[in-house]
Amino acid sequence: MADPTGRPLRVGNCSGFYGDRLSAMREMLEGGPLDVLTGDYLAELTMLILGRDQLKDPALGYARTFARQVEECLGLALERGVRIVSNAGGLNPSGLAARIAEIAAAQGLSPNIAYVDGDDVRSVGFSEALTANAYLGGFGIAAALRDGADMVVTGRVTDASLVLGPAAWWHGWSPTAYDELAGAVVAGHVLECGCQATGGNFSGFLASGSTVTNVENPAQPLGFPLAQIASDGSSVITKHPGTGGVVSVDTVTAQLMYEVQSTEYAGPDVTTLLETVTLTQEAPDLVRVSGVRGISPPERLKVCVNELGGHRNSVELVLTGLDIEEKAAWVRAQLEPRLTASSVTWSVGALPGRDADTEEGASTLLRCTVQDPSPDAVGRNFSGAVVELALSSYPGFTITAPPGSGTPYGVYRAEYVDRSGVTHTVHHADGRTEVVS
């Protein structure tokens, strides 16, 4: 237990995806008191991107933007006693830990850096996959923090595990404290997508006259969320004072329902019973989460599998003026005999209105997308065939971009593995390893 007095853990988030606001780590560290700062960088597509990075350089496979943020903010985090926990390790948490150690040494700093791995399960029936990573829980993170880590970087843990792990460490929860763990899952799920909890992507943005942005200064960035998690698993969702956006029952509910398909939200540490969640607006930008119950987690772990699907390319043709459907039919008839790709898909936008005031208003797009195992079928053989029609097809023939080569694409699918096939491992700062059962 990190705090024997039972004070709530104050945990914030500074990233909801790989590409989120770079300044957020500093904003969160400077904006108010925190015990732990998390960063979520992974999604199914991100794993594919990192897998392609490793094809080019095996030393990569982690979120490089996180290393840039740490280079700027590590000294500040250590000065303020804030632990940093992130899944930015992606496919190579050991490589990221080594990179952070280099950054620290260059600045004359010596933080305790731990990393968590064991999520790579390509050897358990997925040897042909580009990536295959089981979603691990938060107790590896908890073990690393228990042994004094200032920073913990992980591979593929669930997004909510970034918050559950620190909460389990802080309050000393056991793996069977299902109600408390479920409360931390809810807090973690609300925080995981960053500014979506403070009004980003909020469909009720102007509903009932309550805006999610600071009307006096609409250019102000939305603040990132934080949670105060009590020993019973209840929490208060809020944000640093003076930051943009709003924390309300509506914004928290919208994020809580994100990617939810059932009242039972299954995770590696606990199954959270979402019908037990109670949200209460206690004050402006303060929403209490209480009453959360949990039951035992599933027997198997979910796996994110990414495979290389082949190569693809697309072209957009601009159709303007009258006889749009006839123009589309003619250019399709001209192109289709030239296309050799195994998959060809056509789509056309809405027909423009009559007597439009502008050329853009009088136009629509005809898109042709091709896919094939071979790059040749979607490369210049495809785009060249389109360009050759420039003076030989419908009037006003135009494409929106110059011809280009095809690009690889991936195919994602979900699988499941027995827990016995996964070795959830903590690599402590002193070199010791610990397997989480």
Disulfide bonds with the S-S distance in Angstrom:
none
